[in-house]
Structure formats: structure tokens, C-alpha cells
Amino acid sequence: MRAAQISAIILGIVGLMAGAVAAFYLLAGALGVVAQAALGADAAYIGVAVANAITLLLVVVMVIASMLTLAERKWSALMQDRIGPNRARFGLPGLKNQSLAGLPHFLADGIKMLTKEDFIPKDASKLLFTLAPMLGFGSVFVLFTVVPMAPVISAAELPGIAGMASAMGVSAAFPVSLHVAPNLEIGLLFLFAFASIAVYGTSLAGWASNNRFALLGGVRGAAQMIAYEVSLGMSLVGAMMIFGTLQLEGMTAAQSAGIFGGALPAWGIFLQPMGFLLFFTASLAETKRAPFDAPEGESEIVGYFVEYSGMRFGMFMISEFVEIVVLSGVTAAIFLGGFHMPFPPSWGVDAWLAAKAGGFGLAVAQGLTFLLKVVALCWVQLTIRWTMTRFRYDQIQTLGWKILLPLALGNIVVTAVLLLLDQSLDTLAIVGIAELVLLIGLTALYPVKRPTSVRFSGQGAAAPVVSGHGH
């Protein structure tokens, strides 16, 4: 019975996500037609851009990020054999005293943040104190604008849009894509530029609070983000060389091809497994969550937002979850085929689906595929956060500067040599798959050491020493 209930819930969520993708396409097409009728024949892109900004940024990113606050509590409770949040209730008729699996909790969190006192310390720099959470939130929020969520199709393929355009006396031949900023030539550079702005939010929050513990957290956060920004950028150079573009939609399109005669899709994870691991690790450090949560380690310091309350604190909190969603989307677009389904081209799944459901049906299926990849990567990040203990600060810096950065530079050299030897990518794929197998084997065979014990002078009992707690 429980398995059936879980299956029904999963199918319901998948169906809801597919319906959302279809609704996003229809809204973009409808606003494109309205923009043409109101502003002229060349204004369709304005309506499409407005629709994408509303649906992708406000709906996809914010809804998934908000739901992650509940998912983290429920998943951590499951891992710790607890029930999790179940005390918040709706006061609506028919829903009274219903926990609804904890769903009211993320709504209660939002209400709490909006209604709590917005306190500014007496000696704080009020301007910078107010600006810091805006920089932290806005810089990660805007990153999703360069991530393509679904393919480009003609508005005429959308149900009802052609008739709507005909009734309003305009054309429905304009393209529609679920992408806020398409055809941005500097896609990855734009990504790195705005990601680095988050450093200013962290530093300003610590300094403007006029609190030494907040300042220490801000300095730690800035040093950590700078260390891993370098590795984050270097880890993607190999993908840029392989796909020959800085545009994320170009990288996604290149992964629709096949390797080994079409037996496998040309996904970035097969061609750049080392780049994938380096990028994902650096992404975890960028979110400043366990095991990279030294800037806000409760057992050592409270963090750069110690003096924040109300919605200003809420902006810092939700920005962490927004960053999880955005980095999952970027990872999926560059290394997991983007919106392409996990089938090699030789199988002809896309052609079969297009013949059965039309271009609109194929686009909805591909958009759903992208969302499922994003949700899966978010789940992996939540699992890591509740599985691994905090690294010491020196361990974090050692990992960033002495391990990730040299590996990223070595990956660039190896990729360049293999591309010179074989332009067909087959050699690169063989080396990449061998790297994956080797890494999985080493991880499985790596011996797990039991915690050692030390005896302190004057104490009769031995105290366990567990690496990674940071205290």
C-alpha cells in the first residue's frame, strides 16, 4: 500500500511538472501574439521574454527553491528516522488539523519572515547592511536566465495559438523557447560574472553588521568563494573546447549527437567526467552548505548574517536554495544533456515521439526531462548536505587550491591533447568512461577508517576524534 501511495505521488508530481511545461509554452506563445498585435510585427520576442521571465524565474526557480526548504526537512527526518515537520495546519474548511505531509510549513516560513521585526544594529552601516542581502539574492537569481529549459519551437505548433494569431490579424511564425536570455554569446562568462557578485553580498553582510563574528564569517565566505570560483571556471574550459561555444543552448544542442556510432549520447559527463566532478564539487562549495559551511558553522561562529532578521535574513536563506536550483540547472545543461532525453540518437525516440505527439508534445517531454534532471541533482545535494560532516577551514582551502585547481588545469591539458588526436570525440569518450569506471572503483574499494581515540591529560576516558567537524 505504501509503495502504491509513493508511486501515485511521484506520478502526480511528474504529471504536474509536464502540465507546467505545457502551460509555460502556451503563455509564452499567447503573450507573443499579444505583443505583436499591440507593438508591431517584430515585437513577439518581447511577449515571449516577459512570459519566460515570469514563468521560469518566479515559478520554476522560486517554487522549487521554496519546496526545497520543506524537502530538506523531510529528507533529513527520513535519514534520521524522524517524522519531520507536521505541526503547521491550514484553517480552511475540510483541511483543518491536516498536516498535508508538512506542506503548510514552507508557507508558514514565508509568513514568518515577512512579519518578523526587521532589525538593524545601532552601529551598522545601514546602506550596506540593506544592500548585502539584495546582492546575495539577486546575483544567484539572475543566473537562471542563461539556462535553456526546453527546445525552440514555432508558435504555430502550440495548440490554439495559430487561431488566436489569425483572429488578431498577426502571424504565429515566431519562435518560442523556455529560455529567458537566448542567443547570449557570452553565456558562460555572464554566468561567472554574476556568480562572483555573490562574494560582495557575503563580505558586505559581515562588514556592515559591525559584529566581529559576522565579519569573521564574511571573510571566511569571501575567501572560500574566491578559492572555488577559480576551479569552477577552469572545470568548464574542457567543455568549452569540446562544444566550441560559450552558449549554454549551443552546448545542449551539441549533446544531441551520438558517440561510438550513435550508441551513446554525447553528454558532457561521458566526455568530461573529471570536469563534471570538479564543477559539481566547486558548486557545492559555492552554496556554502555542508560540508562547506564553515562561513556559517553554528558550532564555531554564527555566520555573516548573525545580525539579520525578518525578510533580510529570509533573502539570505532562500538564496542558498535558489543557488542549488540554478547550479543544478547549469550542471544538467552542460553535463547531462540539458533537455535531451537519455536515449542515443540511433534509437529514434525523439522522431517517434514527434510523430505521435507533434512538435509540441516532444517539446513538453523534453522540458519535463530537464526538470527531472534538476530535481535529481537537487536531491543529490540535499543528501550530501545531510551525509557529510563539516570540513575544517584549512581542509576547505587545501581542497580548493591544492586539489581541485591542479586537477582542473590537468583536465584542460588532457582534453586539448585528445582533441588534437581525434576530432570525432570517440577517443575522448573512451578516456572519459575509463575515468568514470576508475573513480567508481576507487571509491568502492577505498578503505573506511574507524575513528581513532586520544586520551587527554587528567581524563580517565578516551575521547573520539572525528575528522571534519571543525571544532
N, C-alpha and C positions, 0 to 999 in steps of 0.2 A: 504493500500500500504506500509506504513512504517513498519507494523508488518511483512509483507511478506519479505521486504528487510532485516529486522533484522534476521528473521528465515533463510533466504538464507545465510547470512553472518555466522551465527552460524554453520549451516550445512557444509558450506565450510571450516570453521576452524576445525571442528571435522574431516572432511574427510582428510584435510591436515595433522592433527596430526596422524591419522591412517596410512596414507601413509608414514609418517616419521618413525613410529614404524616398519613397514614392511621393509623400506629401511635400518634401523639400523640392523635388524636381518640379512638381505641379505649381508650387508657389513661385519658384523662380521663373517658370515659363509665363505664368499669369502676370507677374509684375513686369516682365519684359514686354509683353503686349501692351500693357497699360502705359509704360514709359514711352513706347513708340507712338501710341495714339496721342499722348499729351505733349511730348517734346520733339517728335520727329522720327524719321525712319532710322536714324543712326543711334538712337538713344536706348535701344533694347538692352544693351550691356549694363546701363545704369540700374534698370529694374532688377536684372539678374544679380548684380553685385549687392544691391540692397537686400534682396532675399537671402543671398548666401551669408551676408554679414549677420542677419537676424537668426537664421536657422542654424548655421554652423557654429558661430561664436557663442550666441546666447543660449541656444538649445543644446547642441551636441556637447560642447565643451563644459558649459556650466551645469547642465543636468547630470552628465557623467561624473563631473568633479563633485557635485553635491551628493550624489548617490554613493560615491566612494567613501565619504565620511561615515555613512552607515555600513557599507560593505566592509570597511576596515574593522569596525567594532564587532560585526557579526563573525567575520573570518577569524579574528583573534580569539573571540569567545569559543568558536569551534575548535581551534587549535589547543586551547587551554581547558577544554571540557567544561565550558560555562554556557549559560543561556544567552547572554548578551543583552543589549538594550531592549526592554519590553515594557517600560513604565509609562511612556508617553501615550496618550489616548486622544482620539477625536471626540468632540462633544456633539457630533451630528446624530440625528435620529437613525437608528439601525446600526450605528458604528460605535455606540457608547461601550466603554470597557473592552474594546477590541484592540489588541496590540498590533495587529496587521504586520506581523514579523518585524516590528520596530520601525516601520516606515514613517510614523509621525515624528521620529526623533530628529531627522535632518531638517524638518520644517521647524521644530522647536528650537533647534540650534540657530537657525536664521532669525527667528523672532527674538531670541535671547540676545544675539549680537546687536540687533537694531535697537533694542530697548535698554541695554546696559548703559551706565554712565560713561560718557566719553571724557576721560580724564587726561589732562596734560600736566606733567610735573611743573613745579613752580619755576625752576631754573632751566628748563628745557628750551631749546631753540624751536619756537612754535612753528615757524615756516617749514624748516627742515623736518621737524617731527611729523608734520602733516603730510609732507611730500613723500617721505620714505615709503609708506605702505602703497601709495599710488604708483611709485616706480616699481616696487616689487610685484604688484599685481598686474599692472598694465604691460610690463615688459614680457611676461610669460604669456599673457592673454593674447597678445598680437601675433605670437609665433605661429598659431594655427592658420593664419591667413595664407601661408605658402604651401600648406599641405593639401594635395588633391584627394578628395574623399571618394569620388566616383568619376566615371568617364564622361567625355563630352558627347552629347547627342543633339540632334536638331529639335527645336521646339515643336516642329510639325509632328514628331513621333510621340509627343505627350498626349494622352487622352483628353480630348475636349479643347486643347489649346488652339488647334488649327481652326475649329469652328468659332472660337472666341475671337481670334485674329481676323477672320473673314467678316464677322459681324461688326467689328470696329474699323474695318477698312484698312488693315495693315497686314504686313507679311509675317508668317511664322517660320521663316527660314533662318532665323538667328540661332547660334549655338547656345546650349545650356550645359553648364557643368557645376558640380558642387565643389567650388573652389573660389575662395574669396578674392585672391590676387593671382589669377592665372597669367601665364606667359611672362613671369618675372625673371628676367635674365640672370639676376644676381641672387637667385633663390636661397642658396646655402649661405652666402655672405650676409644676406638680410637676416637669416636665422641666427648666425653667430653674433651679429651686431646687436640685435635686440636681447639675445640671451645674456650678453655681457653687461647690459644695463642693469640687470638684477643685482649685480655687485654693488652698485651705488645705493640701491634700496636697503640692502643689508648694512652697509657701512654707515649710511646716514642715520638709520634707526638706532644703531648703537651709540654713535657720537652725539646725536641731537638729544638723547634722553638724559644726558648729564648724569649717567649712572655708570660706575666703574665696571659692574658686572655686565651691563648691556654693552659697554664699549669692548670688553674682552670678547663677548660673543660676536660682535660685529667684526672685530679684527680677525677672529678665527674664521668666520664665514667668508670674509673677503679673501683671505689667504687660500682657503680651500677651493673657492670657486675659481680663482685665478689659476691655481695649480691644475685643475681639471678642465678648464676651458681650453688650454693648450692641447691636451690629449684628446679632448672632444673634437677639435678641429682636425688634428692630424689623423685621427682614426677614419675620417671620411675622405681623405685625399685619394686613397686607393679606389674608392667607389667613383669619385670624380674622374679618375683616369680611365676606368673601365667603361663607364657610361658616356663619357665625353661631354658632360654638361653640368651646369650648376643648378638647373631647374629640377625641382622635385618631380614635376609631371613628366619631364624627359627621362628621368631615372626610372620612374614607374613604367613608362611605355617601353623602355629597353628591356625590362624584366618579363615582358610578354613573350619574348623569343625563347628558344629552346637551346639546350646544350646536349652534347652526345647524340646528335641527330634528332633532337626533339624528345629524347627520353625523359629529360628533366627540365623544369622551367629554369630560366636563367636568373634566379633570385640572387640578391646580394649576399645572402647568408651562405650560399654554396660557393660563390666566387670570392667572398671576403669574410670568411668565418672569424679570422683574427680581428678584422675591423669591426665586425658586429659585437664581439665580446668586449673590445676596448670601448666602443661607443656606448654600449649598454652600461658598463661599469662606470664610465665617466658621467653618464646621465643620472645614475643613482646618486653619485656624489653631488651633482648639481641640485638635486631636490633637497639636500640637507636632511635626509631622513636616515634612520638606522639602516646599515651600520655606520653611516657617515654623518651622524647627528651631533658631532662634537660642538658646533656653534650653539646648540640649544640643549646640551646634556643636562638633564634635571639634577643628576647626582653631583655635578661639578658647578655649573652656572645655569642660570635660568634662561639665558639667551638674549639676543639683541632686541627682542620685543618684550622684555620684562616690564617696562613701564607702560605698555599699550593695553587698552581695554576697549570694550564696545566694538563698533564696526571696524575701527582701525586694526584691532587685533584680528577681527574676522577676515580682513583682507589678506593679512599675512597667512592665516591658516588656510583659507581657500586657495591662495596662490600656490601652495605646496601641492594640492590635489590637481589644480589646473595644470601645473607643470608635469605631473605624472601622465595626464591625458595627452598633453602636447608631445612630450618626448616619446610616448608610445606610438602616437600617430607618425612622427618623423621616423622612428625605427621601422615601423611597418612599411612606410613608403619607400625607404631606401634598401632595406634588407629582406623584407618578407613579401615582396611583390606588389605592395600597395593594395589596390582594389582588385587585382587579378586573382582568380580562384586558383587553388593549389592543384592544378592539373596541367600536365605538359601539353603543348600545342598539338602534338600528334594525336591526342585523344579526341580532339574536335568538340570538346564540351561547350565552348563558347558559341561555336557555329550552330550546334544542336539547340542550345537554349535560345539563341536569337531567332532560329526558325520556328520554335514553338511559342515563344513569348514575345517576339519582336524586339526591336532595339531598346524599348523602354523596359521590358522585363529583364533583359540582360543587364542593363544599367542598374536596376534595382538590386539584382542578385549580386553584382559586383560591389555596390555600395554597402550592402549587408555584409559581404565578405570583409571589407575594410573595417567596419565597426566591430566585427567579431575578433579580428586580429588585435585591434586596440584594446578591447575588453580583456583578452587573454594576456596581453603584455601588462596591463594594469594589475591583473591578478598576480602575475609573477612578482611584480614589485611589492605588492602587499605581503606576499608570502615571504620574500626576502626580509622585509622590514620586521616581521614577527618571528623570524627564524634565527637571524644572526645578531650577536651582541655588538655593542658599540666598539669601534676601533679607537685605540688611543690616538691622540692628535699626531704624535710622531709617526705612527703607523700610516695614518691617512696621507701625510706629506710624502713619506717614503714610497707608498704605492703610486701616488700621482707623478712624482718627479723621477724616481729611480726605476720604476717598473713599467707603468703604462706608457710614458713618453718614449723611452727607448724602443719598446715593442712597436709603438705606432710608427716611429721612424724606420725601423727594420721592415715593417709591413709595406711601407711605401717603396723601399728599395726592391723587395722581392716581387711586388706587383709590377713594377716597371720592367724588371728583367723578364718576367714571364710573358708580359705583353709584347716585348720585343721578339721573343722566341715563337709565340703563337698568337696571331690576331684572332683566331676563332674562339678563344676563351676556353677551349676544351682542356688544355694543359693547366690553365688557372683553376678550372673546376676540379681537376684531379687532385691538385695540390691542396685546394681548399677542403675537399671532402676528406682527404687524408688527415688534414689538421683537425677537423671535427672529430674523426674517429680517435685520433691520438689523444685529444683533450678529454673526450668522454672516458677513454680507457684509463688515463692517468688519474682522473677524478675518482673513478670507481675503485682503483687499486691503491689510492693514497691511504696510508695507514692513519687511523684515528688515534691520537694520543690521549691517554687518560690524564686528567688534571693532576699536576704534582702538588705536593704539600710542603710547606715550610713551617718551622717552629720558631716563634718569636721568643725572645728572651723574657723570662718571667712568666710565661704561659705554659700550662701543662698540656694543652691540646694543640694539635696541628691545625693550621688554617689553610683551607684550599686556595690555590692561586689559579684563577681562571683568566686567561688572556682575553683582552678585548673589552672589558667593562669600563676601562678608562678611569678607575678610581682605586 
